């Protein structure tokens, strides 16, 4: 996600992922903290880059899901027999 807002200062950027840190009076400071935990649970992290006066880029990169291998013929037969009982 990219925006063209005012950007984030270096001091605030360091604290941005901390739970309950917000620069907004109405903010609760949980959005990026929760997003970071979700990404970490899937083996990745949140990446944030910001330049004051230019804007901010936030990326979540998740690992590519690999489909499970097809079972061999004897495994298919065993599973079919188990389901029929």
N, C-alpha and C positions, 0 to 999 in steps of 0.2 A: 504494500500500500504506500503510496506517495502523496504528499500534500505540498502545497505551495504557501504554507502559513508562515508564521514568524520564526520558526525553528526553535530549538531547545538549547539553552546554555549548557556549557560543559559541566558545570556544577549540578544542574538538574538532570542531565543525561546520566550521570553516575548513579543517581538515586531513582531513576525512572522505573526500575523493575522492583523496587522495594514495596512491599505491601503497605497500603494506606498513605503512600506519598502522592500528593497531588498539588498542582499549582493553581487549580481551579477551586473557587469557594464552594461550588456545588459538587465537586468531585469526591469520590470515596477512595480513589487510589488503588482500586483492585483490578481494573481491566487488564493492564499489561502484566501484572503479577500472575493473574490467572492464566492468561495466554502463554506466559513463559512456562508455567507448570504443565499445561497441556502438551506443549511442544516437547518438553523434557520427558514426559511420560511415553512419548513415541520415539524417543531416541535423538531428538534434535533440540535446537534452541532458537530463541528469538534474536534477530539481528536488527539493531537500530542504528541509523546514521542520521545526523542532523547538522545543519549549518544555519546559524542565526541569520535571519533575514532572507533565507532561501527556502527552507522547508525541511521536511523529515521523510525518511524512507524507513519502513518497518517491513521486515521479511520473516516469514516462518518457512523453513525448509524442512520438509518431512522426508523420511526415507521412502524410496520406491517400494511399493508392496510387490512381493514376488508370489505368484500363485503357487499353491502346494503342488508338488509333483503328482502326476497321475499314478494311482496304485497299480501294481503289477497284476496280471491276470489272476494269480492265486489269491491275492488279497481281495480282489473284487468278488471272487467266488465265495470266500469266507464271509465277507460282509453281507452278501446276498443271502447266504444260508442263515446268518444270525438274525436278519430282519424277518425271515419267513417263520421263525419259531415263536 
